Amino acid sequence: MSGAPAVVLLSGGLDSATVLALATEQGYACHALSFDYGQRHDAELVAAKRVASTVGAASHRVMRIDIGAFGGSALTDAAIAVPDDGGDGIPVTYVPARNTVFLSCALGLAETLKARELFIGVNAVDYSGYPDCRPAFIAAFEALANLATRAGVEGHPFHINAPLIAMTKAQIIETGMRLGVDYSITTSCYRADGEGRACGHCDACRFRKQGFAAAGIADPTRYVGANL
Amino acid sequence: MSGAPAVVLLSGGLDSATVLALATEQGYACHALSFDYGQRHDAELVAAKRVASTVGAASHRVMRIDIGAFGGSALTDAAIAVPDDGGDGIPVTYVPARNTVFLSCALGLAETLKARELFIGVNAVDYSGYPDCRPAFIAAFEALANLATRAGVEGHPFHINAPLIAMTKAQIIETGMRLGVDYSITTSCYRADGEGRACGHCDACRFRKQGFAAAGIADPTRYVGANL
């Protein structure tokens, strides 16, 4: 933890746990940032805390931010059901402007900590089609960050690192296994129960299951019920 | 309030009150959004509520977001004094990534409300030199917004309106007076007391005072003490 500081967005899911391990391997002192945003799967935050501790983050903050109050997403609005299959196009689990809000907060923390590197576990291969997971979004945010901040203007540019963006879910899992990530403590499911057990059927569960199968690695996920 | 919806960032200061009046004049149903972010001048929020009500906003939300916990600014960290004169360069009253965070939240709300227009009262003439008040920042955020969101991707682009950006403070005040804005209920001061009375000496007070003087309009600001 003696390296340069970095801010790592940590949801408690499989992807962000892998990113935290990658950034740590690269020598950064990783300051993990999670959000309590009214998500229905708040087992995520329990997982995030465990992951930050296990991987050895330099710090872990949980920031409360009430974007859930806006509604408009199955992940934050109990009136909208999470479907088994998100289908074509952008699914109802999309949370308006979520990654923009999360990266903006990470940017503020990074500037305060004098960190130049931000890490986010977005992925544009085995993913739900969210617009704020694509390379063009990441590039646009980096450009914005360097116009928006004192550090950017004064010649200390920020870099938005999205090391998983072009990986398949299987490649992400293989990377994490190589780095010793314990995926049994991560929670990806959109409908996880109070103990973090996964439904096995939502988009997030399906991509995750398929990833373990494609990587030929036994799936350590704790599922609700018996034989999923 | 029967027009198209718009989201207007409302701090409770002179600039954002003027923007709310302008957007209302243009026929938008204005949804005002304020932030409780740990700012030391929380008299702002009292002023924002009054302004939203007086100008006739369609709704007014106050969103709690703990960017103040990051520190790094005289506006959110009691350990850093607010100076009388911010001096050259970016002053200590700069809050890391503040307008990026605020616009990101406004974007999420706008997408949920199906609003395409966002309004922000930034100004790059009589201002404190903050990087996130410049035209290049606004343009970069608009580009980001249309990559980040379902609405942007599906061909319903957002516009970030910054109608004050090239005005002098005097021109802003003249515009507001024409629209009937009651500036006596706005609070701009970085060190306002519990009743919203201004110090008369900080950057925000100086720009505001000079604006009324240049516009030849009696300054309705309530100042702490007697003869400021």
Contacts between the chains, C-beta under 8 A, distances in Angstrom:
chain1	res1	chain2	res2	distance
A	61	B	69	7.6
A	63	B	65	7.8
A	63	B	66	5.7
A	63	B	69	7.4
A	64	B	64	6.9
A	64	B	65	7.8
A	64	B	66	6.2
A	65	B	63	7.8
A	65	B	64	7.8
A	65	B	65	5.0
A	65	B	66	7.6
A	65	B	105	7.8
A	66	B	63	5.7
A	66	B	64	6.2
A	66	B	65	7.6
A	67	B	105	6.7
A	67	B	108	5.2
A	69	B	61	7.6
A	69	B	63	7.4
A	70	B	108	5.4
A	70	B	109	5.1
A	70	B	112	4.4
A	71	B	112	5.8
A	72	B	111	6.8
A	72	B	112	3.7
A	90	B	150	4.7
A	90	B	153	7.1
A	90	B	154	7.7
A	94	B	150	5.7
A	95	B	108	7.7
A	96	B	107	7.4
A	96	B	108	4.3
A	96	B	109	7.8
A	96	B	111	3.9
A	96	B	112	5.3
A	96	B	149	6.6
A	96	B	150	7.3
A	97	B	104	5.7
A	97	B	105	7.5
A	97	B	107	4.4
A	97	B	108	3.6
A	97	B	111	6.2
A	97	B	145	8.0
A	97	B	148	6.0
A	97	B	149	6.1
A	98	B	108	7.3
A	99	B	148	6.9
A	100	B	104	4.4
A	100	B	107	6.2
A	100	B	108	7.6
A	100	B	144	6.7
A	100	B	145	7.6
A	100	B	148	4.6
A	100	B	149	8.0
A	101	B	101	7.2
A	101	B	104	4.4
A	101	B	105	5.9
A	101	B	108	6.1
A	103	B	104	8.0
A	104	B	97	5.7
A	104	B	100	4.4
A	104	B	101	4.4
A	104	B	103	8.0
A	104	B	104	4.4
A	105	B	65	7.8
A	105	B	67	6.7
A	105	B	97	7.5
A	105	B	101	6.0
A	107	B	96	7.4
A	107	B	97	4.4
A	107	B	100	6.2
A	108	B	67	5.2
A	108	B	70	5.5
A	108	B	95	7.7
A	108	B	96	4.3
A	108	B	97	3.6
A	108	B	98	7.3
A	108	B	100	7.6
A	108	B	101	6.2
A	109	B	70	5.1
A	109	B	96	7.8
A	111	B	72	6.8
A	111	B	96	3.8
A	111	B	97	6.2
A	112	B	70	4.3
A	112	B	71	5.8
A	112	B	72	3.7
A	112	B	96	5.3
A	131	B	147	6.6
A	131	B	148	6.0
A	131	B	149	6.0
A	131	B	150	6.2
A	131	B	152	6.9
A	131	B	153	4.6
A	132	B	147	7.8
A	132	B	148	4.6
A	132	B	149	7.4
A	134	B	147	7.3
A	136	B	147	5.2
A	137	B	144	7.4
A	137	B	147	4.7
A	137	B	148	5.5
A	140	B	140	7.4
A	140	B	143	5.6
A	140	B	144	4.4
A	140	B	147	5.1
A	140	B	148	7.6
A	141	B	144	6.0
A	141	B	148	8.0
A	143	B	140	5.6
A	143	B	143	7.8
A	143	B	144	7.9
A	144	B	100	6.7
A	144	B	137	7.4
A	144	B	140	4.4
A	144	B	141	6.0
A	144	B	143	7.9
A	144	B	144	5.2
A	145	B	97	8.0
A	145	B	100	7.6
A	147	B	131	6.6
A	147	B	132	7.8
A	147	B	134	7.3
A	147	B	136	5.2
A	147	B	137	4.7
A	147	B	140	5.1
A	148	B	97	6.1
A	148	B	99	6.9
A	148	B	100	4.6
A	148	B	131	6.0
A	148	B	132	4.7
A	148	B	137	5.5
A	148	B	140	7.6
A	148	B	141	8.0
A	149	B	96	6.6
A	149	B	97	6.1
A	149	B	100	8.0
A	149	B	131	6.0
A	149	B	132	7.4
A	150	B	90	4.8
A	150	B	94	5.7
A	150	B	96	7.3
A	150	B	131	6.2
A	152	B	131	6.9
A	153	B	90	7.1
A	153	B	131	4.6
A	154	B	90	7.7
